[in-house]
Amino acid sequence: MKKNLDKVLINKRENIRSALNRLNKNSMQILFVVEHNKKLLGTITDGDIRRGLIKKLSLSDKVEKIYNKNFLSINENFSYENAKVIMQNNSIRYLPILDKKKKIINFFSLEKADIKNTNI
């Protein structure tokens, strides 16, 4: 597992306060929600947290109550052009790369219409 990938992973059992703190330290403005085995379950952003708080959740509630389960991903045998099109067509900045077991192994970043493997 690439070392810096762990900075944007959060376990579904962590609380919302932890997610807020991690997002605050993370320039990407997104976290990837995983189970203990790094299987990707979804994503979480400031907006997901805001919507959870509006629904009367507290900062001590678990991330699993608010994360977005409807996310896009690409497999490890990706095509750069394919990933770029997916990201541009869906107005997303980050696209997780999953292995055959649905574990997150890396992600792409879309900046200035160029796709870049983050090499993290």
N, C-alpha and C positions, 0 to 999 in steps of 0.2 A: 504494500500500500504506500502510495506516495505520501511523504511526510506532511506537507501542507494541506492535503485534502482533509485531514482530520479537523482543521480549523473551521471548515464549513459543514461538518457533519454534526448532527445532534440526535441523541437517542430519544425515541418517542416518550420515554418515561421521565425525561428531564422536565422541569417546570418552565412556565412561560417567562418568569423573571430571568432564568438562565438564557433562554432564547433571546430575550431583549438585550442582555449584556453581550452576548456573542454577536448579535447583529450590529450593535453599537461599535464593536471593535473590528468589524468586518466590512471592508469597503464595497463588497459585492452586493450587499443588501438582500441576501438570500442565504438560507441554510437548507441542507438536504437532510430530511428526517429518515433515520435508519433504525433497524432493530439491532440487537447486539452483534449479529453476524455481518453487519454492513449492508444488509438487503435494503434497497431503497423503497421507502413507503410513500414519500411525498416531499413537498417543499414547504417552507414557511418564510414569510416576509413580514415587514412591518404592517402591511394591510391585513394579513391574517390575524395578527395579534390585536390590531385595532378592532376588527370585527368581533373577535372573541370577547374583548373587554366590553364592547357595546352590548353583547349578549349576557353580561353580568358574570363572566368568568373572572377569576382572580389570578394574580400573578403566581400564586402557589399551585394553580391547576396545571395538569400535565399538558405538554405540547401535543400529545395524541388527540386532544379535544379540539384543536384548532388547525392542524396542518392541512394543506391542500393535497388531496389524494389524486386529483386529476392533473397529472403532470406529463410532459413529453420527455422522451429519452431516446437515445440511439444506442445500438449495440457496438461492441468493440470492433466490429468489422465495418465501420462507418466509411462513408465517402465524405470528404470535406465539402464538396458541392451540395450533397444531400443535406448535411447538417446545416449549412448556411441557408438553404432554401427553407427548411423547417423553422429555423429561428426567425428569419425575416417574415415569413408568412404568418407567424403566430406572435409577432412582436415580443419575443423573449430574448433576454440577454445571455442566459446560461442554459446549456443543454447537457444533462448528465449522460455519461457513457457507462453502460452496464455490461457486465459479463453475462454468460449464459445462465447463471444462477440468480440474476437480477441484483447482483451486488454492484455498488457504485465503485468504479475504478478510476475515474477522472471526469472532467467536464470540459466543454467548450465555452469560450467567451466570444460574443459577437460585439465588435467595436468598429465603428466607421465602415460598416458593411463588409468587413473582412473577418473571416472566422479564424480563430487562433486556438490551437491546442495550448492549454494553460501550462503544460509541462510542470505541474506542481508536484 
